[in-house]
C-alpha cells in the first residue's frame, strides 16, 4: 500500500462510452456494458486481485474456496458504483434512494451549523453519500489527492456537470490544511478517507482483524488538533438505485491514536459485512517500508 502514488486508473474513451450509455440508454444499459469491461480489468490487474486476496483471507468466517468469486464480484461492484457516481449527477438522480442509519446525527450538525469531520474509507461510495447529504443542506468538502487525470475531469464536467460538494486537493506545500481550517471556520463539513497513504507519508499503527496495519496519520491528527466533532460515515450499495447510509454519533478527542483505533474497529465490521465493496486495491496489511 505504501507504493500508492495517489493517482486513480481510468481511460477517457471508457468514460465517454459509459457516460453515453448512462445519459442515452440509462443505468441498466450501463450495468450491462460492465459484462464486457469487467473481465478485461480483472485479467489485467493481477496486483489488485492479489491484494484483495490477502485482505479477504484475514476476514473471519470468509471461506477460502469462495475468495476468487468474491474478488470478481468486487470488480463488478466497483463498476456499478462508478456508474452510479455518474448517474446521480444526471436526471437519473431522482431514481436513487437510501436507508439512513445515524443520519439524524449529521442532520443535527447541519441544522446547528456545527462544523465536523467525517472519516470514511475506500469502501462503498462516498460520492453517493456526499450527494445524499447535500439534499439536507450541508456544505461538504472532500479532501483527496488530485489523482484523477485532468482530461477525465474536463470530460465529466462537460458531459454531466460538477458534483455538489467542494474538493480540497492535498498539496505538497500543505496549503490544503489552511483550506480545511477555513471550511471549519465557515461551519462546513469535511470528509476525508483514512485507509490509504502514499509513500513517505507519516502513519499511525492500528489493528484490523487483530493484525497491525498502518493508517495515514494526517486525518486523525487533523481531527484531534482542530478539536471538532468527528463521525465515521459509510455508504453501501444495496441494489440498483438503492444505498444504505450510516454515520456514528459525533465524538470529540484530542488523541489521534484513540480516533485511529475507533476507525479501525468500525472498519473491520464494515469490511466483514461488505467485502464485495472494498475498493482499496492495495495491501492494507503490508508493513511500512
VENJO-V545825 format. One record per pair of residues at least 24 apart in sequence whose ideal C-beta (glycine too) atoms are under 7 Angstrom apart, sorted by the first residue. I is the first residue (numbers start at 1). J is the second residue. Records with the same first field share a line. If there is no record, write none. Layout:
# VENJO-V545825
I: J ; J
This chain:
# VENJO-V545825
1: 196 ; 282 ; 283 ; 284 ; 286
2: 197 ; 199 ; 286 ; 288 ; 289
3: 199
4: 196 ; 198 ; 282
5: 198
6: 145 ; 147 ; 198
7: 147
8: 147 ; 148
10: 149 ; 152
12: 151 ; 152 ; 155
15: 152 ; 155 ; 156
16: 155
18: 83 ; 86
19: 86 ; 159 ; 160
22: 83 ; 86 ; 87 ; 90
23: 90
27: 83 ; 87 ; 92 ; 240
30: 83
31: 80 ; 83
34: 76 ; 79 ; 80
37: 79
38: 75 ; 76 ; 79
41: 75
42: 72 ; 75
48: 281
51: 281 ; 282 ; 283
52: 281
54: 283 ; 285
55: 278 ; 284
56: 275
58: 209 ; 211 ; 285
59: 209 ; 271 ; 272 ; 275
60: 209
62: 275
70: 275 ; 276
73: 276
74: 276 ; 278
77: 237 ; 276 ; 277
78: 279
80: 237
81: 125 ; 237
84: 125 ; 128 ; 237
85: 125 ; 127 ; 128
86: 160
88: 128 ; 131
89: 160 ; 161 ; 163
90: 160
95: 241
96: 241
97: 241 ; 242
98: 132 ; 243 ; 244 ; 245
99: 244 ; 245
100: 245
101: 244 ; 245 ; 246
102: 246 ; 247 ; 248 ; 249
103: 245 ; 247
105: 231 ; 247 ; 249 ; 250
106: 133 ; 138 ; 231 ; 247
107: 136
109: 229 ; 250
110: 136 ; 137 ; 138
113: 187
114: 187 ; 229
115: 184 ; 187 ; 188 ; 189 ; 228
116: 189 ; 228 ; 229 ; 230 ; 231 ; 250
117: 190 ; 192 ; 222 ; 223 ; 228 ; 230
118: 189 ; 190 ; 191 ; 231 ; 233
119: 192 ; 194 ; 219 ; 230 ; 232 ; 263
120: 191 ; 193 ; 233 ; 234
121: 193 ; 194 ; 195 ; 267 ; 280
122: 193 ; 195 ; 196 ; 279 ; 280
123: 234 ; 270 ; 271 ; 274 ; 277 ; 278 ; 279
124: 234 ; 235 ; 236 ; 237 ; 274 ; 277
125: 235 ; 237
126: 191 ; 235
127: 163
128: 235 ; 243
129: 233 ; 235 ; 245
130: 163 ; 165 ; 191
131: 164
132: 245
134: 164 ; 165
138: 189
139: 188 ; 189
140: 165 ; 189 ; 191
141: 165 ; 166 ; 168 ; 183 ; 188 ; 189 ; 190 ; 191
142: 167 ; 168 ; 191
143: 168 ; 170 ; 176 ; 180 ; 190 ; 191 ; 192
144: 169 ; 170
145: 170
180: 222
184: 226 ; 228
191: 233
192: 219
194: 219 ; 220 ; 263
195: 267 ; 280 ; 284
196: 280 ; 282
203: 288
204: 256 ; 257 ; 260
206: 260 ; 261 ; 264
207: 264
208: 264 ; 267 ; 268 ; 284
209: 268
211: 285
213: 264 ; 284 ; 285
214: 288
215: 260
217: 256
220: 256 ; 259 ; 260
221: 256
223: 259
224: 253 ; 254 ; 255 ; 256 ; 259
227: 252 ; 254
230: 259
232: 263 ; 266
234: 270
236: 274 ; 277
237: 277
